[in-house]
Amino acid sequence: MYEIDSQGKQFFALTSFTDKGKMERYKKLIAEHDVGMLSEAGTPGLSDPGKSLIQLCNEEALPYSVLPGANALVPAVVGAGFDTSMFIFIGFLPQKKGRQTALKEAMRREHPTFFYESVHRIEKLIGELREL
């Protein structure tokens, strides 16, 4: 970790996400300060080591936010906090024929499955998921 002081603000470069000692220090840092994560490898937390920080936040009940991007999928994947080294995206669910089958298949998959649903059908979807 590198500490850089710039106009009264401190910036930390997090260099290892696998060292347990460093993760304890990151946990303390996140719990006590507002922290932003940037990545030189695309969206932080999507198939990069930054997902370890998101998992740490989930494990320790530390709040976090994911900034929206050019689409809804990527922030949802990053913000979910799952292991997203592999995931499945199936687009919108069928409205009628094949809907139950698609939901059952999604629930059986080994990898997290993401899909879109209309705001007008979200309550119906929650009910269907409860039943399944």
PEZINOR-V728243 format. One record per backbone hydrogen bond with DSSP energy under -1.0 kcal/mol. CO is the residue of the C=O (numbers start at 1). NH is the residue of the N-H. If there is no record, write none. Layout:
# PEZINOR-V728243
CO:NH / CO:NH
This chain:
# PEZINOR-V728243
2:13 / 4:11 / 6:9 / 9:6 / 11:4 / 13:2 / 19:23 / 20:24 / 21:25 / 22:26 / 23:27 / 24:28 / 25:29 / 26:30 / 27:31 / 28:32 / 29:33 / 43:46 / 48:51 / 49:52 / 50:54 / 51:55 / 52:56 / 53:57 / 54:58 / 55:59 / 56:60 / 57:62 / 72:76 / 73:77 / 74:78 / 75:79 / 76:80 / 88:114 / 91:116 / 96:99 / 98:102 / 99:103 / 100:104 / 101:105 / 102:106 / 103:107 / 104:108 / 105:109 / 112:88 / 114:90 / 116:93 / 118:121 / 121:125 / 122:126 / 123:127 / 124:128 / 125:129 / 126:130 / 127:131 / 128:132
